[in-house]
């Protein structure tokens, strides 16, 4: 049984297979039905809410927000729009690798920025700056111009840095060196691909051709967490998503996450969350 099959994945590449980037205007009249049901996104999603109010969930966090605001969603997060009124927003989506060598090298707190979900835009100057970058991206996206992709990447880079300045992440603009950045991106990509089957730091260090100690030190410097904490949090977060949004039992989820048995899964989950899977599921129903 596929646990993720119960949570649909939206991928704009089904309509635009050759594109790693999409930007479009969305309002009350054209919010896709698929976005109004619980779903994951195949890439990163950022929305600039220009007008109106909306509410929903991203993973286990509820939000109610009025324009102007910026909304973030990462791959694998479960997104669900539950209410909207008078909404007009610029919807931006891009693949995991679209800005790999650009903004991620600048925003070392990438995960922190996207985990904020919603950032209100209080200052008109900031709002106008974000609208300008988004408008220029829209213009480049629809026109056939020389090196349009390079221009869009740079505009998106500027848009995200501007949005990050509005958030609460204290380390969001720290710069890491090229070697650290490469190790972090390799590790993140490998954990995304293998966290169900590989749970030890040494397994990932072997795939990156460095020592477990070097991997741990690098990840700790950049993220504030050890590599093992990063792996364990990935597994716990996936377990929570399936308990919250899916229809699998704790025993089925334990099997999906490749725990030896559901008793070990229960102990692991309680160690990291303070409650059993069943209690977590009961408290969110």
N, C-alpha and C positions, 0 to 999 in steps of 0.2 A: 504494500500500500504506500502510496506517495503522500506524505503529510502535506507537502506544499500544494498538492492538487486541489485542496479545499480552499486555498487562498489564491484567487486568480492573479496572474502577473500581466500588467499592461505594458505593452511594448509598442512605441510609435513606429518602430522599424517594420512592423507588419504592413503599414501604409507607405512608409518611406524607407525601404530596405538599405539604401545607400547613404543614409544620413546618420551622423552621430550627434546631431543637434536639431532641436525644433523650438520655434517660438511662435505663439499665436495668441490672439485676443480671445478671451472667453467671457461670456456674460450669462445671465440667468437663462437665456433662450438656447444656448448651445453647450451647456455643461453636459458632457457625455454621460449616459446612463451608467457606464462602467465605473466612472469616478464617484458615483453616488452609492456604490456598494463597496464593502471592504475589499481591498486589493493591494498588491505590491506593485512597485514600479521597477522596470528593468534597469533604469539608470537614476541619476540624480534629478530632482525636480525643485524648481524655485518659482514662486508666484509672487508677483507684485500686485497687491490688492489696491486698485485705484479708487473704487467706489463700493459702497454697500457694506453689508455685514455677512459673516459666515461662521459656521461652527462645524466641529467634527472631531475626529480622533486621528492621531498618528501614534501607532502602537498603543500604549496604555495611557497616553496623555490626551485629555480633552482640551479643546480650545474654543473660545468664543472671541471673535476679533472684528473690529470695525476698521475700515480704511482710514488712513493709509497704513499698510503693513507689508512685511515680507514673510512668506511662509516657505519652510524648507522641508524636504523629504528625501531620505537616502534610499538606495537600493535595499531591498529586503524588508524595510519598514512596512507596516501595514497601514494604509491610508484610507480614510473614510469620511466623505463630506456628508454631514447630517442635516445642515440647514444653510440657507442662503437667501438673501433679500437685497435686490438692487445691486447685485454683484457685477463688477466689471474688473477684470484682472488680466495681466499679461502673464501667460503661462510659458515657462522656459524648461525644457528637458534636455539633458545631455548624457552621453554614455559615461561609463566608469572611467574610461581612459582619455576622455576628450581634453581634460586639462592636466593630465598626469605630470607633465614637465613644466607647467606654468604656475597656476595658482596654488597647487598643493605644496610646492616648494616654498611658497611665501606664507601660506596659512598653515602653520604647523598644528594648530588646533582645529583642523578640518572637521573632525568628528564632533568636537565641542560646538562649532558653529552650526552644523546641521542638526545637532541634538536639541537645539533651542526651540525648534519647531516654528515658533512665531516671534517676530521682532516688530513691535510697533514703530512706526516712523513718526516721530514727534515734531521734528524740525522741517519746515517747508524747504529750506535749502537742500537738506538731504533727500527729501522726496523728489524734488525737481532734478537733482543729480541722477537718482536712480531711474526716473522716467526718461531722462535724456539718453542714458546708456541703453535702456531697453528699446527706446524708439529707434536708435541707430542700428541696434541688432536686427530689429524687424525689417528695417529698410534694406540692410545688407542681405538678409535671408531671402527676400522675395526677388531681388534683382540679380542678374547675371553679370557680375563684375569681377575684374581681375583680382585674384588673391582674396576673395570675399571670406573664405574660411579663416584666414589669418587675422583679418580685421575683426571677425566675430569672436574669435578666441580672446583677443586682447580686450574687446569691449566687455565680454563676459567676465574676464579676469578683474577688470575695473569695477564692474557691477558688484561682484562678490566681495571684494575688499571693502567697498563702500558700505555694503550691508553688514559686513563683519564688524566694522567700527561702531555700529549701532547696538551691538549685542553686549553680552556680559562676560564673554570669555577673556580672561586677563592675558593669556598668552597667544591670542589669535594672530598677531602680526609678527611673531618671532620667526626668524629665518634660520633654517637648518642648512648644513652644507650638503653638497651633492651626494657624498657617500652615505650620509645618514638618510637622506631622502630616498635614495635607491633601495637601501635595506628596508626602510619602512614600507615603501610601496610593494616590494617583493613579498614581504611578510604578510601585509594586509591581503594581497591578492591570493596568496597561498592559503591563508586561513579561511578566506571566503570560499575557496574551492574544496578544501579538505577538512574543515572543522568537524564534519560528521565522523570521519575515520581516523584522523590524526589529532591526538590530544596532548602530545609531549613537545616541549620546546626543542629538544634535540632533533626530532624529526624535521622540523622546519629549518633549523640551523643547517642540517645536512643538505637540504634542497637549495639553500642559499650559499653553501660552501663557506660558512663561517662557524666559529665555535658557539655553543649554547650561551656561554658567558658573554661573548661579544654581542650576540643578538639581544640578550636580556638587557645589557647595559644601554644599547642603542635605543631600544624601544622605551626603556624607563626614562632616558634623557628627554625624548621627544614627547611622549604621552603622559609621563608620570606614573605609568603602570608597567609591571613586568610583562614579559612575553606570555608567561603562563596565565597571568590575570586576564590578559587580552583574549587568549584562547577560551578560558573558562567563561568569561563574560559573553562571548559569542554564543556558546552553547546554552547558557542560561537564558539569554535574550530570545533565542529561537524557541526554547521550551516555553517561555512565557507567551510568545506570540501564538503558538499552537494551542496552548491552554486557553488563551483569551479569545481567539478568533476561530479556531478550528473545532472539529467535532470528534477528535481522537481522545481516547482515554489516556491516563498517565502511563499505563503500561505500554500502549502503542507508541506514545511519544518517546518513552525510554528506549524502545527497540529502534525507532527511527534515528535517535541520537547515538545509537551503538553503545549504550550502557550494558554492562554484563547482565543485569537484571533490574527489575523495577525497584527493588529495595535499595540498591546502590544509587539509582537515580534519585530516589526520595531523600537519601542522606545528602547527596551532592546538592540538590536543589535547596534543602533546608539550610545547609551550611552557608550558601550564598545569598539566601533571601530571608532567612529567619522563619520560614513557614514551609509546610509540605506542599507538593503540587496540588493536592486535593483542596487544601485550605485556600491556596491562592486562587484556584478556580472558583471556589464557593464564594469568596469575597468579591469577585468581579461580576458575578451573575446578578 
